Amino acid sequence: MPSLKRRPRRLYEILEKFMLAFRAYHTIDDYSRQRGSRIYNATKGSFIDAFERRSLSDLLAPRKVKTHE
């Protein structure tokens, strides 16, 4: 099988892919809000700024049920 030699990626190509991905996160967030749902970012050290940040422990904690007295 012949060897496939690729040229090194150029910085602008890498940054363009990052831009497309980060733009897509904002599109996904807009869509989820239109559908009445939310997406949260609970990843420590994440650079994704499209989603509201929440701690994982907050998201996994049991919800308090409001009772009407």
PDB file with SEQRES, HELIX, SHEET and CRYST1 records, atoms N, CA, C and O in Angstrom:
SEQRES   1 A   69  MET PRO SER LEU LYS ARG ARG PRO ARG ARG LEU TYR GLU          
SEQRES   2 A   69  ILE LEU GLU LYS PHE MET LEU ALA PHE ARG ALA TYR HIS          
SEQRES   3 A   69  THR ILE ASP ASP TYR SER ARG GLN ARG GLY SER ARG ILE          
SEQRES   4 A   69  TYR ASN ALA THR LYS GLY SER PHE ILE ASP ALA PHE GLU          
SEQRES   5 A   69  ARG ARG SER LEU SER ASP LEU LEU ALA PRO ARG LYS VAL          
SEQRES   6 A   69  LYS THR HIS GLU                                              
HELIX    1 AA1 LEU A   11  GLN A   34  1                                  24    
HELIX    2 AA2 LEU A   56  LEU A   60  1                                   5    
SHEET    1 AA1 2 TYR A  40  ASN A  41  0                                        
SHEET    2 AA1 2 GLU A  52  ARG A  53  1                                        
CRYST1    1.000    1.000    1.000  90.00  90.00  90.00 P 1           1          
ATOM      1  N   MET A   1       0.855  -1.176   0.000  1.00  0.00           N  
ATOM      2  CA  MET A   1       0.000   0.000   0.000  1.00  0.00           C  
ATOM      3  C   MET A   1       0.898   1.235   0.000  1.00  0.00           C  
ATOM      4  O   MET A   1       1.815   1.330   0.815  1.00  0.00           O  
ATOM      5  N   PRO A   2       0.647   2.174  -0.897  1.00  0.00           N  
ATOM      6  CA  PRO A   2       1.496   3.364  -0.966  1.00  0.00           C  
ATOM      7  C   PRO A   2       1.317   4.249   0.266  1.00  0.00           C  
ATOM      8  O   PRO A   2       0.235   4.333   0.846  1.00  0.00           O  
ATOM      9  N   SER A   3       2.401   4.897   0.639  1.00  0.00           N  
ATOM     10  CA  SER A   3       2.367   5.811   1.784  1.00  0.00           C  
ATOM     11  C   SER A   3       1.710   7.125   1.375  1.00  0.00           C  
ATOM     12  O   SER A   3       2.036   7.705   0.339  1.00  0.00           O  
ATOM     13  N   LEU A   4       0.776   7.583   2.211  1.00  0.00           N  
ATOM     14  CA  LEU A   4       0.127   8.867   1.940  1.00  0.00           C  
ATOM     15  C   LEU A   4       0.826   9.945   2.752  1.00  0.00           C  
ATOM     16  O   LEU A   4       0.691  10.006   3.974  1.00  0.00           O  
ATOM     17  N   LYS A   5       1.557  10.777   2.072  1.00  0.00           N  
ATOM     18  CA  LYS A   5       2.258  11.858   2.759  1.00  0.00           C  
ATOM     19  C   LYS A   5       1.387  13.095   2.728  1.00  0.00           C  
ATOM     20  O   LYS A   5       0.905  13.516   1.676  1.00  0.00           O  
ATOM     21  N   ARG A   6       1.198  13.666   3.899  1.00  0.00           N  
ATOM     22  CA  ARG A   6       0.417  14.894   3.996  1.00  0.00           C  
ATOM     23  C   ARG A   6       1.325  16.035   4.382  1.00  0.00           C  
ATOM     24  O   ARG A   6       2.302  15.858   5.110  1.00  0.00           O  
ATOM     25  N   ARG A   7       0.995  17.185   3.895  1.00  0.00           N  
ATOM     26  CA  ARG A   7       1.756  18.358   4.293  1.00  0.00           C  
ATOM     27  C   ARG A   7       1.319  18.753   5.698  1.00  0.00           C  
ATOM     28  O   ARG A   7       0.197  18.447   6.102  1.00  0.00           O  
ATOM     29  N   PRO A   8       2.169  19.415   6.434  1.00  0.00           N  
ATOM     30  CA  PRO A   8       1.768  19.868   7.774  1.00  0.00           C  
ATOM     31  C   PRO A   8       0.597  20.850   7.668  1.00  0.00           C  
ATOM     32  O   PRO A   8       0.505  21.635   6.724  1.00  0.00           O  
ATOM     33  N   ARG A   9      -0.275  20.786   8.641  1.00  0.00           N  
ATOM     34  CA  ARG A   9      -1.398  21.732   8.654  1.00  0.00           C  
ATOM     35  C   ARG A   9      -0.888  23.132   8.922  1.00  0.00           C  
ATOM     36  O   ARG A   9       0.058  23.340   9.682  1.00  0.00           O  
ATOM     37  N   ARG A  10      -1.532  24.075   8.287  1.00  0.00           N  
ATOM     38  CA  ARG A  10      -1.172  25.470   8.501  1.00  0.00           C  
ATOM     39  C   ARG A  10      -2.014  26.016   9.651  1.00  0.00           C  
ATOM     40  O   ARG A  10      -3.142  25.576   9.875  1.00  0.00           O  
ATOM     41  N   LEU A  11      -1.455  26.970  10.367  1.00  0.00           N  
ATOM     42  CA  LEU A  11      -2.129  27.524  11.533  1.00  0.00           C  
ATOM     43  C   LEU A  11      -3.500  28.081  11.180  1.00  0.00           C  
ATOM     44  O   LEU A  11      -4.463  27.861  11.915  1.00  0.00           O  
ATOM     45  N   TYR A  12      -3.604  28.795  10.072  1.00  0.00           N  
ATOM     46  CA  TYR A  12      -4.902  29.373   9.720  1.00  0.00           C  
ATOM     47  C   TYR A  12      -5.946  28.283   9.483  1.00  0.00           C  
ATOM     48  O   TYR A  12      -7.132  28.510   9.726  1.00  0.00           O  
ATOM     49  N   GLU A  13      -5.532  27.110   9.016  1.00  0.00           N  
ATOM     50  CA  GLU A  13      -6.471  26.007   8.815  1.00  0.00           C  
ATOM     51  C   GLU A  13      -6.983  25.459  10.152  1.00  0.00           C  
ATOM     52  O   GLU A  13      -8.166  25.152  10.296  1.00  0.00           O  
ATOM     53  N   ILE A  14      -6.097  25.345  11.101  1.00  0.00           N  
ATOM     54  CA  ILE A  14      -6.478  24.868  12.434  1.00  0.00           C  
ATOM     55  C   ILE A  14      -7.411  25.868  13.096  1.00  0.00           C  
ATOM     56  O   ILE A  14      -8.443  25.486  13.648  1.00  0.00           O  
ATOM     57  N   LEU A  15      -7.053  27.146  13.043  1.00  0.00           N  
ATOM     58  CA  LEU A  15      -7.880  28.178  13.675  1.00  0.00           C  
ATOM     59  C   LEU A  15      -9.254  28.281  13.012  1.00  0.00           C  
ATOM     60  O   LEU A  15     -10.252  28.543  13.683  1.00  0.00           O  
ATOM     61  N   GLU A  16      -9.303  28.076  11.701  1.00  0.00           N  
ATOM     62  CA  GLU A  16     -10.580  28.107  11.004  1.00  0.00           C  
ATOM     63  C   GLU A  16     -11.490  26.981  11.501  1.00  0.00           C  
ATOM     64  O   GLU A  16     -12.689  27.189  11.684  1.00  0.00           O  
ATOM     65  N   LYS A  17     -10.932  25.808  11.718  1.00  0.00           N  
ATOM     66  CA  LYS A  17     -11.733  24.684  12.229  1.00  0.00           C  
ATOM     67  C   LYS A  17     -12.249  24.985  13.632  1.00  0.00           C  
ATOM     68  O   LYS A  17     -13.396  24.671  13.950  1.00  0.00           O  
ATOM     69  N   PHE A  18     -11.418  25.586  14.466  1.00  0.00           N  
ATOM     70  CA  PHE A  18     -11.863  25.987  15.799  1.00  0.00           C  
ATOM     71  C   PHE A  18     -13.006  26.996  15.703  1.00  0.00           C  
ATOM     72  O   PHE A  18     -13.990  26.889  16.436  1.00  0.00           O  
ATOM     73  N   MET A  19     -12.883  27.965  14.812  1.00  0.00           N  
ATOM     74  CA  MET A  19     -13.911  28.987  14.644  1.00  0.00           C  
ATOM     75  C   MET A  19     -15.231  28.352  14.228  1.00  0.00           C  
ATOM     76  O   MET A  19     -16.285  28.717  14.750  1.00  0.00           O  
ATOM     77  N   LEU A  20     -15.186  27.426  13.313  1.00  0.00           N  
ATOM     78  CA  LEU A  20     -16.406  26.762  12.855  1.00  0.00           C  
ATOM     79  C   LEU A  20     -17.054  25.975  13.991  1.00  0.00           C  
ATOM     80  O   LEU A  20     -18.276  25.986  14.143  1.00  0.00           O  
ATOM     81  N   ALA A  21     -16.242  25.299  14.780  1.00  0.00           N  
ATOM     82  CA  ALA A  21     -16.779  24.522  15.900  1.00  0.00           C  
ATOM     83  C   ALA A  21     -17.400  25.439  16.945  1.00  0.00           C  
ATOM     84  O   ALA A  21     -18.511  25.181  17.409  1.00  0.00           O  
ATOM     85  N   PHE A  22     -16.705  26.500  17.319  1.00  0.00           N  
ATOM     86  CA  PHE A  22     -17.223  27.403  18.345  1.00  0.00           C  
ATOM     87  C   PHE A  22     -18.470  28.143  17.862  1.00  0.00           C  
ATOM     88  O   PHE A  22     -19.381  28.392  18.653  1.00  0.00           O  
ATOM     89  N   ARG A  23     -18.524  28.492  16.597  1.00  0.00           N  
ATOM     90  CA  ARG A  23     -19.728  29.109  16.045  1.00  0.00           C  
ATOM     91  C   ARG A  23     -20.887  28.114  16.118  1.00  0.00           C  
ATOM     92  O   ARG A  23     -22.012  28.499  16.436  1.00  0.00           O  
ATOM     93  N   ALA A  24     -20.624  26.859  15.832  1.00  0.00           N  
ATOM     94  CA  ALA A  24     -21.669  25.833  15.881  1.00  0.00           C  
ATOM     95  C   ALA A  24     -22.219  25.679  17.294  1.00  0.00           C  
ATOM     96  O   ALA A  24     -23.414  25.439  17.463  1.00  0.00           O  
ATOM     97  N   TYR A  25     -21.368  25.814  18.317  1.00  0.00           N  
ATOM     98  CA  TYR A  25     -21.857  25.728  19.701  1.00  0.00           C  
ATOM     99  C   TYR A  25     -22.908  26.808  19.966  1.00  0.00           C  
ATOM    100  O   TYR A  25     -23.912  26.545  20.628  1.00  0.00           O  
ATOM    101  N   HIS A  26     -22.688  27.998  19.461  1.00  0.00           N  
ATOM    102  CA  HIS A  26     -23.661  29.075  19.652  1.00  0.00           C  
ATOM    103  C   HIS A  26     -24.959  28.777  18.892  1.00  0.00           C  
ATOM    104  O   HIS A  26     -26.048  29.062  19.390  1.00  0.00           O  
ATOM    105  N   THR A  27     -24.845  28.214  17.708  1.00  0.00           N  
ATOM    106  CA  THR A  27     -26.022  27.828  16.936  1.00  0.00           C  
ATOM    107  C   THR A  27     -26.814  26.756  17.682  1.00  0.00           C  
ATOM    108  O   THR A  27     -28.043  26.813  17.736  1.00  0.00           O  
ATOM    109  N   ILE A  28     -26.116  25.787  18.252  1.00  0.00           N  
ATOM    110  CA  ILE A  28     -26.766  24.724  19.017  1.00  0.00           C  
ATOM    111  C   ILE A  28     -27.461  25.300  20.245  1.00  0.00           C  
ATOM    112  O   ILE A  28     -28.577  24.897  20.570  1.00  0.00           O  
ATOM    113  N   ASP A  29     -26.807  26.243  20.932  1.00  0.00           N  
ATOM    114  CA  ASP A  29     -27.417  26.862  22.108  1.00  0.00           C  
ATOM    115  C   ASP A  29     -28.681  27.623  21.719  1.00  0.00           C  
ATOM    116  O   ASP A  29     -29.698  27.519  22.406  1.00  0.00           O  
ATOM    117  N   ASP A  30     -28.633  28.381  20.637  1.00  0.00           N  
ATOM    118  CA  ASP A  30     -29.821  29.106  20.165  1.00  0.00           C  
ATOM    119  C   ASP A  30     -30.962  28.139  19.866  1.00  0.00           C  
ATOM    120  O   ASP A  30     -32.106  28.384  20.247  1.00  0.00           O  
ATOM    121  N   TYR A  31     -30.649  27.049  19.191  1.00  0.00           N  
ATOM    122  CA  TYR A  31     -31.669  26.061  18.840  1.00  0.00           C  
ATOM    123  C   TYR A  31     -32.270  25.440  20.105  1.00  0.00           C  
ATOM    124  O   TYR A  31     -33.488  25.288  20.196  1.00  0.00           O  
ATOM    125  N   SER A  32     -31.435  25.083  21.072  1.00  0.00           N  
ATOM    126  CA  SER A  32     -31.951  24.447  22.292  1.00  0.00           C  
ATOM    127  C   SER A  32     -32.874  25.400  23.047  1.00  0.00           C  
ATOM    128  O   SER A  32     -33.890  24.971  23.594  1.00  0.00           O  
ATOM    129  N   ARG A  33     -32.533  26.680  23.082  1.00  0.00           N  
ATOM    130  CA  ARG A  33     -33.388  27.658  23.765  1.00  0.00           C  
ATOM    131  C   ARG A  33     -34.725  27.823  23.038  1.00  0.00           C  
ATOM    132  O   ARG A  33     -35.766  27.968  23.678  1.00  0.00           O  
ATOM    133  N   GLN A  34     -34.698  27.801  21.710  1.00  0.00           N  
ATOM    134  CA  GLN A  34     -35.946  27.876  20.955  1.00  0.00           C  
ATOM    135  C   GLN A  34     -36.846  26.681  21.247  1.00  0.00           C  
ATOM    136  O   GLN A  34     -38.071  26.801  21.203  1.00  0.00           O  
ATOM    137  N   ARG A  35     -36.258  25.547  21.540  1.00  0.00           N  
ATOM    138  CA  ARG A  35     -37.010  24.327  21.838  1.00  0.00           C  
ATOM    139  C   ARG A  35     -37.394  24.231  23.317  1.00  0.00           C  
ATOM    140  O   ARG A  35     -38.044  23.273  23.737  1.00  0.00           O  
ATOM    141  N   GLY A  36     -36.984  25.234  24.101  1.00  0.00           N  
ATOM    142  CA  GLY A  36     -37.336  25.247  25.514  1.00  0.00           C  
ATOM    143  C   GLY A  36     -36.442  24.403  26.391  1.00  0.00           C  
ATOM    144  O   GLY A  36     -36.843  24.022  27.491  1.00  0.00           O  
ATOM    145  N   SER A  37     -35.251  24.104  25.938  1.00  0.00           N  
ATOM    146  CA  SER A  37     -34.308  23.340  26.750  1.00  0.00           C  
ATOM    147  C   SER A  37     -33.017  24.131  26.917  1.00  0.00           C  
ATOM    148  O   SER A  37     -32.802  25.142  26.248  1.00  0.00           O  
ATOM    149  N   ARG A  38     -32.181  23.668  27.797  1.00  0.00           N  
ATOM    150  CA  ARG A  38     -30.914  24.357  28.068  1.00  0.00           C  
ATOM    151  C   ARG A  38     -29.769  23.364  27.993  1.00  0.00           C  
ATOM    152  O   ARG A  38     -29.933  22.177  28.278  1.00  0.00           O  
ATOM    153  N   ILE A  39     -28.625  23.862  27.612  1.00  0.00           N  
ATOM    154  CA  ILE A  39     -27.386  23.088  27.618  1.00  0.00           C  
ATOM    155  C   ILE A  39     -26.445  23.799  28.560  1.00  0.00           C  
ATOM    156  O   ILE A  39     -26.286  25.017  28.484  1.00  0.00           O  
ATOM    157  N   TYR A  40     -25.822  23.049  29.446  1.00  0.00           N  
ATOM    158  CA  TYR A  40     -24.886  23.619  30.400  1.00  0.00           C  
ATOM    159  C   TYR A  40     -23.491  23.066  30.146  1.00  0.00           C  
ATOM    160  O   TYR A  40     -23.325  21.923  29.721  1.00  0.00           O  
ATOM    161  N   ASN A  41     -22.498  23.897  30.412  1.00  0.00           N  
ATOM    162  CA  ASN A  41     -21.106  23.486  30.294  1.00  0.00           C  
ATOM    163  C   ASN A  41     -20.578  23.238  31.701  1.00  0.00           C  
ATOM    164  O   ASN A  41     -20.406  24.177  32.478  1.00  0.00           O  
ATOM    165  N   ALA A  42     -20.323  21.985  32.026  1.00  0.00           N  
ATOM    166  CA  ALA A  42     -19.818  21.619  33.350  1.00  0.00           C  
ATOM    167  C   ALA A  42     -18.386  21.104  33.272  1.00  0.00           C  
ATOM    168  O   ALA A  42     -17.902  20.482  34.218  1.00  0.00           O  
ATOM    169  N   THR A  43     -17.711  21.352  32.170  1.00  0.00           N  
ATOM    170  CA  THR A  43     -16.342  20.875  32.000  1.00  0.00           C  
ATOM    171  C   THR A  43     -15.355  21.890  32.542  1.00  0.00           C  
ATOM    172  O   THR A  43     -15.294  23.027  32.074  1.00  0.00           O  
ATOM    173  N   LYS A  44     -14.575  21.466  33.541  1.00  0.00           N  
ATOM    174  CA  LYS A  44     -13.559  22.363  34.105  1.00  0.00           C  
ATOM    175  C   LYS A  44     -12.509  22.662  33.038  1.00  0.00           C  
ATOM    176  O   LYS A  44     -12.046  21.762  32.338  1.00  0.00           O  
ATOM    177  N   GLY A  45     -12.146  23.927  32.925  1.00  0.00           N  
ATOM    178  CA  GLY A  45     -11.099  24.326  31.984  1.00  0.00           C  
ATOM    179  C   GLY A  45     -11.554  24.431  30.539  1.00  0.00           C  
ATOM    180  O   GLY A  45     -10.732  24.651  29.650  1.00  0.00           O  
ATOM    181  N   SER A  46     -12.838  24.279  30.290  1.00  0.00           N  
ATOM    182  CA  SER A  46     -13.352  24.347  28.920  1.00  0.00           C  
ATOM    183  C   SER A  46     -13.298  25.785  28.410  1.00  0.00           C  
ATOM    184  O   SER A  46     -13.502  26.736  29.164  1.00  0.00           O  
ATOM    185  N   PHE A  47     -13.023  25.921  27.134  1.00  0.00           N  
ATOM    186  CA  PHE A  47     -13.014  27.235  26.498  1.00  0.00           C  
ATOM    187  C   PHE A  47     -14.349  27.551  25.817  1.00  0.00           C  
ATOM    188  O   PHE A  47     -14.527  28.640  25.271  1.00  0.00           O  
ATOM    189  N   ILE A  48     -15.268  26.614  25.850  1.00  0.00           N  
ATOM    190  CA  ILE A  48     -16.565  26.823  25.201  1.00  0.00           C  
ATOM    191  C   ILE A  48     -17.366  27.822  26.023  1.00  0.00           C  
ATOM    192  O   ILE A  48     -17.681  27.576  27.188  1.00  0.00           O  
ATOM    193  N   ASP A  49     -17.691  28.946  25.406  1.00  0.00           N  
ATOM    194  CA  ASP A  49     -18.400  30.013  26.126  1.00  0.00           C  
ATOM    195  C   ASP A  49     -19.848  30.163  25.674  1.00  0.00           C  
ATOM    196  O   ASP A  49     -20.531  31.099  26.090  1.00  0.00           O  
ATOM    197  N   ALA A  50     -20.318  29.264  24.840  1.00  0.00           N  
ATOM    198  CA  ALA A  50     -21.680  29.380  24.315  1.00  0.00           C  
ATOM    199  C   ALA A  50     -22.732  28.968  25.326  1.00  0.00           C  
ATOM    200  O   ALA A  50     -23.861  29.458  25.283  1.00  0.00           O  
ATOM    201  N   PHE A  51     -22.376  28.075  26.233  1.00  0.00           N  
ATOM    202  CA  PHE A  51     -23.340  27.523  27.174  1.00  0.00           C  
ATOM    203  C   PHE A  51     -23.088  28.062  28.571  1.00  0.00           C  
ATOM    204  O   PHE A  51     -21.951  28.345  28.948  1.00  0.00           O  
ATOM    205  N   GLU A  52     -24.169  28.199  29.334  1.00  0.00           N  
ATOM    206  CA  GLU A  52     -24.040  28.647  30.723  1.00  0.00           C  
ATOM    207  C   GLU A  52     -23.190  27.648  31.501  1.00  0.00           C  
ATOM    208  O   GLU A  52     -23.364  26.436  31.379  1.00  0.00           O  
ATOM    209  N   ARG A  53     -22.276  28.174  32.297  1.00  0.00           N  
ATOM    210  CA  ARG A  53     -21.423  27.305  33.106  1.00  0.00           C  
ATOM    211  C   ARG A  53     -22.130  26.914  34.389  1.00  0.00           C  
ATOM    212  O   ARG A  53     -22.725  27.750  35.069  1.00  0.00           O  
ATOM    213  N   ARG A  54     -22.058  25.637  34.709  1.00  0.00           N  
ATOM    214  CA  ARG A  54     -22.589  25.102  35.953  1.00  0.00           C  
ATOM    215  C   ARG A  54     -21.612  24.037  36.427  1.00  0.00           C  
ATOM    216  O   ARG A  54     -20.913  23.419  35.624  1.00  0.00           O  
ATOM    217  N   SER A  55     -21.571  23.830  37.732  1.00  0.00           N  
ATOM    218  CA  SER A  55     -20.723  22.752  38.240  1.00  0.00           C  
ATOM    219  C   SER A  55     -21.461  21.435  38.047  1.00  0.00           C  
ATOM    220  O   SER A  55     -22.690  21.384  38.092  1.00  0.00           O  
ATOM    221  N   LEU A  56     -20.708  20.392  37.836  1.00  0.00           N  
ATOM    222  CA  LEU A  56     -21.307  19.083  37.637  1.00  0.00           C  
ATOM    223  C   LEU A  56     -22.078  18.641  38.873  1.00  0.00           C  
ATOM    224  O   LEU A  56     -23.134  18.021  38.757  1.00  0.00           O  
ATOM    225  N   SER A  57     -21.558  18.957  40.054  1.00  0.00           N  
ATOM    226  CA  SER A  57     -22.261  18.567  41.279  1.00  0.00           C  
ATOM    227  C   SER A  57     -23.611  19.276  41.387  1.00  0.00           C  
ATOM    228  O   SER A  57     -24.573  18.685  41.878  1.00  0.00           O  
ATOM    229  N   ASP A  58     -23.702  20.526  40.941  1.00  0.00           N  
ATOM    230  CA  ASP A  58     -24.990  21.234  40.941  1.00  0.00           C  
ATOM    231  C   ASP A  58     -25.979  20.588  39.974  1.00  0.00           C  
ATOM    232  O   ASP A  58     -27.168  20.472  40.270  1.00  0.00           O  
ATOM    233  N   LEU A  59     -25.478  20.176  38.833  1.00  0.00           N  
ATOM    234  CA  LEU A  59     -26.358  19.588  37.828  1.00  0.00           C  
ATOM    235  C   LEU A  59     -26.853  18.206  38.242  1.00  0.00           C  
ATOM    236  O   LEU A  59     -27.958  17.807  37.877  1.00  0.00           O  
ATOM    237  N   LEU A  60     -26.040  17.476  39.000  1.00  0.00           N  
ATOM    238  CA  LEU A  60     -26.420  16.117  39.390  1.00  0.00           C  
ATOM    239  C   LEU A  60     -27.117  16.047  40.741  1.00  0.00           C  
ATOM    240  O   LEU A  60     -27.599  14.986  41.137  1.00  0.00           O  
ATOM    241  N   ALA A  61     -27.171  17.166  41.449  1.00  0.00           N  
ATOM    242  CA  ALA A  61     -27.822  17.189  42.759  1.00  0.00           C  
ATOM    243  C   ALA A  61     -29.329  16.999  42.609  1.00  0.00           C  
ATOM    244  O   ALA A  61     -29.927  17.486  41.649  1.00  0.00           O  
ATOM    245  N   PRO A  62     -29.940  16.296  43.554  1.00  0.00           N  
ATOM    246  CA  PRO A  62     -31.394  16.143  43.480  1.00  0.00           C  
ATOM    247  C   PRO A  62     -32.078  17.499  43.552  1.00  0.00           C  
ATOM    248  O   PRO A  62     -31.659  18.380  44.302  1.00  0.00           O  
ATOM    249  N   ARG A  63     -33.127  17.653  42.768  1.00  0.00           N  
ATOM    250  CA  ARG A  63     -33.879  18.914  42.752  1.00  0.00           C  
ATOM    251  C   ARG A  63     -34.801  18.986  43.961  1.00  0.00           C  
ATOM    252  O   ARG A  63     -35.371  17.987  44.401  1.00  0.00           O  
ATOM    253  N   LYS A  64     -34.926  20.187  44.474  1.00  0.00           N  
ATOM    254  CA  LYS A  64     -35.871  20.411  45.556  1.00  0.00           C  
ATOM    255  C   LYS A  64     -37.236  20.641  44.929  1.00  0.00           C  
ATOM    256  O   LYS A  64     -37.383  21.457  44.019  1.00  0.00           O  
ATOM    257  N   VAL A  65     -38.216  19.926  45.415  1.00  0.00           N  
ATOM    258  CA  VAL A  65     -39.578  20.044  44.892  1.00  0.00           C  
ATOM    259  C   VAL A  65     -40.305  21.083  45.723  1.00  0.00           C  
ATOM    260  O   VAL A  65     -40.329  21.016  46.952  1.00  0.00           O  
ATOM    261  N   LYS A  66     -40.903  22.057  45.024  1.00  0.00           N  
ATOM    262  CA  LYS A  66     -41.690  23.083  45.708  1.00  0.00           C  
ATOM    263  C   LYS A  66     -43.061  22.518  46.018  1.00  0.00           C  
ATOM    264  O   LYS A  66     -43.720  21.927  45.163  1.00  0.00           O  
ATOM    265  N   THR A  67     -43.471  22.711  47.250  1.00  0.00           N  
ATOM    266  CA  THR A  67     -44.819  22.272  47.644  1.00  0.00           C  
ATOM    267  C   THR A  67     -45.656  23.479  47.955  1.00  0.00           C  
ATOM    268  O   THR A  67     -45.165  24.460  48.515  1.00  0.00           O  
ATOM    269  N   HIS A  68     -46.900  23.415  47.599  1.00  0.00           N  
ATOM    270  CA  HIS A  68     -47.845  24.495  47.903  1.00  0.00           C  
ATOM    271  C   HIS A  68     -48.577  24.137  49.173  1.00  0.00           C  
ATOM    272  O   HIS A  68     -49.218  23.089  49.256  1.00  0.00           O  
ATOM    273  N   GLU A  69     -48.486  24.991  50.149  1.00  0.00           N  
ATOM    274  CA  GLU A  69     -49.147  24.714  51.428  1.00  0.00           C  
ATOM    275  C   GLU A  69     -50.402  25.526  51.574  1.00  0.00           C  
ATOM    276  O   GLU A  69     -51.090  25.422  52.590  1.00  0.00           O  
TER     277      GLU A  69                                                      
END                                                                             
